[in-house]
Each structure stands twice: as structure tokens, then as C-alpha cells.
Amino acid sequence: TTNKEENGESDQAVVDTICVAGMGVNTMIQSIFQDLNQLNQIRCQQLVMQPTNTRPRNLIKLYQWITSNNNVDNWKVDREHITYLSKRWYLTSSFIRSKDNSTNDDTLILPGETLRYNTLSTTTNDDTTNKEDEEEKRQQNLLYQNYIQHHIRWLQRDKQKMKEKGEQWNDDNPLERMWLQTMIERQRQ
């Protein structure tokens, strides 16, 4: 949604939310978000991303790019939603501009971490809404557990295929290793 500044003092465009879906992480980074400072010029407050390649290493790259590569304002993961449709995983991630620039927290929020804590619908005092919220959270958690298992099996198959070919597994992606360790620990809880 593009609007003029409410007080009429500027003709500069304001874009509240940018949604990007249907392309891979590398394309998102290279063509759309090559310079996150451009988001300051249009005063974008929220990014909603749904890349087509949801392997953890790809999502980590996107999260790291958005939350770490902007030297003007901080962006943080607001919430996530996971869907499994037609044998494909889709993780929709919302990033918001952080109002607090004093927090230079270098801790990377890993893809899926907010699924345990967020609610996707507005909570009211209505018992029906609370039950719906709880059911939505339960469904999201279950889907995410299946997503984790899917990617653990995928990594195991990759390792096995390389072993069968006489190739050595190159475990050089520390972020993916961290994601995997975190998710395995989380499943034990």
C-alpha cells in the first residue's frame, strides 16, 4: 500500500508492507533487497517473505541477510507461519522494523523459532477465539515438527548418497549445523 505522508509535508512515498513470494532466497536478496537501505527511503515497516526454497540453509541466509545487513535500522523476525501444500513446505516470515536501535543483538533467530511462541490471530476474551488460537498454535507446532523431521531425513539421505559415491560429507555450514542441533534439542523437550 503506497500512501502520501499524512501531514502533507512531503510527497515521498510510504510503503507500509512489502510482500515477496514465489521466488528463491538468492533472487530475493540479489534483485529485490540488494540494498536494504532503500527500504528506509520508502519508510517500509514490515517485510513478509515466502521463498520457494525452504531448506534451512536458504532460510537462514535470508534471515541473516535481513536482520544483519542493514546498518541504518534493525529488522527483527515478528512471526512465522508454516504450510505444507502439494508436497512442498512454505515458511512465511514477517520481519518488522525495530523501534529500538540500541539493541545490537547479534543472535540470529533461526527459521521456525517463533512458531512456538506467536499467535497468528488476535486474542480476545472470547473463549472461541482463545480455543482457535490454541488450535492454530498446536497445528503450527505439529507442522513445524514434521518440517524438522523432513529436513533431518533429507540431510541424512544427502550424507548417505555421498558416502555411497565415495565422497566425503562437507559439513561446512555452521548455521545449518546450529539449526539442526537446536531443532533436535527442541524436539527432546
DRENNUMI-936847 format. One record per residue (C-alpha): residue number from 1; y, z, x. Coordinates in nm, 3 decimals. Layout:
<pts>
   k      yy      zz      xx
 NUM       Y       Z       X
...
</pts>
This chain:
<pts>
   k      yy      zz      xx
   1   0.000   0.000   0.000
   2   0.330  -0.105   0.152
   3   0.647   0.068   0.035
   4   1.011   0.088   0.141
   5   1.128   0.423   0.267
   6   1.212   0.636  -0.037
   7   1.563   0.734   0.071
   8   1.666   0.370   0.118
   9   1.798   0.424   0.470
  10   1.555   0.184   0.632
  11   1.387  -0.145   0.548
  12   1.097  -0.061   0.778
  13   0.761  -0.093   0.604
  14   0.548   0.212   0.543
  15   0.172   0.178   0.517
  16   0.009   0.496   0.397
  17  -0.355   0.397   0.446
  18  -0.532   0.118   0.631
  19  -0.893   0.043   0.532
  20  -1.115  -0.168   0.754
  21  -1.473  -0.264   0.668
  22  -1.718  -0.545   0.725
  23  -1.681  -0.586   1.100
  24  -1.824  -0.429   1.409
  25  -1.671  -0.149   1.613
  26  -1.578  -0.375   1.906
  27  -1.398  -0.618   1.675
  28  -1.213  -0.330   1.510
  29  -1.099  -0.200   1.845
  30  -1.018  -0.535   2.008
  31  -0.845  -0.715   1.725
  32  -0.704  -0.451   1.496
  33  -0.647  -0.135   1.693
  34  -0.583  -0.267   2.038
  35  -0.265  -0.059   2.042
  36  -0.275   0.246   1.816
  37   0.096   0.298   1.880
  38   0.156   0.011   1.638
  39   0.042   0.250   1.365
  40   0.349   0.461   1.441
  41   0.577   0.167   1.376
  42   0.446   0.132   1.020
  43   0.403   0.508   0.984
  44   0.038   0.484   0.884
  45  -0.100   0.826   0.786
  46  -0.468   0.750   0.726
  47  -0.736   0.514   0.856
  48  -1.053   0.453   0.657
  49  -1.317   0.279   0.865
  50  -1.659   0.142   0.772
  51  -1.806  -0.055   1.064
  52  -2.117  -0.265   1.019
  53  -2.285  -0.133   1.334
  54  -2.360   0.233   1.272
  55  -2.570   0.312   1.577
  56  -2.442   0.641   1.712
  57  -2.318   0.484   2.037
  58  -2.100   0.244   1.837
  59  -1.961   0.509   1.606
  60  -1.893   0.741   1.899
  61  -1.697   0.462   2.065
  62  -1.486   0.416   1.750
  63  -1.426   0.790   1.704
  64  -1.335   0.829   2.069
  65  -1.100   0.531   2.057
  66  -0.909   0.654   1.754
  67  -0.892   1.022   1.845
  68  -0.837   0.989   2.221
  69  -0.647   0.667   2.295
  70  -0.321   0.743   2.121
  71  -0.054   0.908   2.328
  72   0.209   0.941   2.052
  73   0.031   1.123   1.770
  74  -0.302   1.290   1.726
  75  -0.560   1.149   1.489
  76  -0.850   1.355   1.364
  77  -1.157   1.299   1.151
  78  -1.079   1.409   0.799
  79  -1.404   1.336   0.617
  80  -1.707   1.111   0.614
  81  -1.935   0.958   0.356
  82  -2.277   0.809   0.427
  83  -2.458   0.545   0.223
  84  -2.792   0.370   0.264
  85  -2.786   0.032   0.093
  86  -3.014  -0.271   0.134
  87  -3.186  -0.122   0.441
  88  -2.854  -0.058   0.614
  89  -2.665   0.259   0.694
  90  -2.292   0.277   0.626
  91  -2.084   0.566   0.753
  92  -1.734   0.558   0.609
  93  -1.495   0.769   0.813
  94  -1.145   0.879   0.723
  95  -0.904   0.967   1.003
  96  -0.570   1.128   0.934
  97  -0.263   1.166   1.147
  98  -0.249   1.524   1.263
  99   0.074   1.705   1.194
 100   0.014   1.940   1.485
 101   0.080   1.759   1.813
 102   0.043   2.080   2.010
 103  -0.335   2.073   1.983
 104  -0.465   1.867   2.270
 105  -0.824   1.942   2.191
 106  -1.043   1.709   2.395
 107  -1.350   1.796   2.187
 108  -1.485   1.480   2.032
 109  -1.601   1.517   1.675
 110  -1.932   1.334   1.666
 111  -2.012   1.092   1.385
 112  -2.156   1.283   1.091
 113  -2.032   1.626   1.191
 114  -1.800   1.664   0.894
 115  -2.070   1.572   0.643
 116  -2.191   1.931   0.641
 117  -1.853   2.077   0.562
 118  -1.649   1.845   0.345
 119  -1.644   1.788  -0.027
 120  -1.580   1.438  -0.145
 121  -1.443   1.521  -0.489
 122  -1.173   1.760  -0.592
 123  -1.291   2.113  -0.661
 124  -1.160   2.281  -0.973
 125  -1.253   2.590  -1.166
 126  -1.471   2.375  -1.389
 127  -1.840   2.461  -1.336
 128  -1.939   2.098  -1.395
 129  -1.717   1.979  -1.110
 130  -1.850   2.252  -0.879
 131  -2.208   2.153  -0.959
 132  -2.124   1.787  -0.900
 133  -1.959   1.876  -0.569
 134  -2.261   2.075  -0.459
 135  -2.497   1.794  -0.559
 136  -2.282   1.540  -0.371
 137  -2.285   1.760  -0.059
 138  -2.662   1.805  -0.088
 139  -2.714   1.427  -0.123
 140  -2.486   1.354   0.172
 141  -2.667   1.607   0.389
 142  -3.006   1.462   0.292
 143  -2.890   1.107   0.364
 144  -2.749   1.216   0.697
 145  -3.076   1.388   0.794
 146  -3.255   1.059   0.718
 147  -2.996   0.871   0.925
 148  -3.058   1.105   1.219
 149  -3.435   1.060   1.192
 150  -3.391   0.682   1.171
 151  -3.190   0.674   1.494
 152  -3.421   0.914   1.677
 153  -3.714   0.683   1.591
 154  -3.505   0.381   1.694
 155  -3.432   0.533   2.035
 156  -3.799   0.626   2.079
 157  -3.904   0.267   1.995
 158  -3.649   0.130   2.243
 159  -3.788   0.359   2.514
 160  -4.146   0.261   2.431
 161  -4.070  -0.113   2.438
 162  -3.905  -0.079   2.778
 163  -4.199   0.123   2.910
 164  -4.443  -0.146   2.787
 165  -4.238  -0.410   2.970
 166  -4.244  -0.202   3.287
 167  -3.871  -0.141   3.264
 168  -3.710   0.194   3.318
 169  -3.514   0.357   3.038
 170  -3.148   0.381   3.133
 171  -3.017   0.695   2.972
 172  -2.662   0.635   3.093
 173  -2.477   0.701   2.770
 174  -2.382   1.071   2.787
 175  -2.210   1.063   2.447
 176  -2.519   0.927   2.275
 177  -2.728   1.189   2.455
 178  -2.486   1.457   2.336
 179  -2.503   1.321   1.978
 180  -2.882   1.320   1.988
 181  -2.907   1.675   2.128
 182  -2.651   1.804   1.876
 183  -2.829   1.643   1.583
 184  -3.174   1.765   1.691
 185  -3.037   2.119   1.725
 186  -2.871   2.091   1.385
 187  -3.198   1.991   1.222
 188  -3.364   2.305   1.358
 189  -3.102   2.527   1.190
</pts>
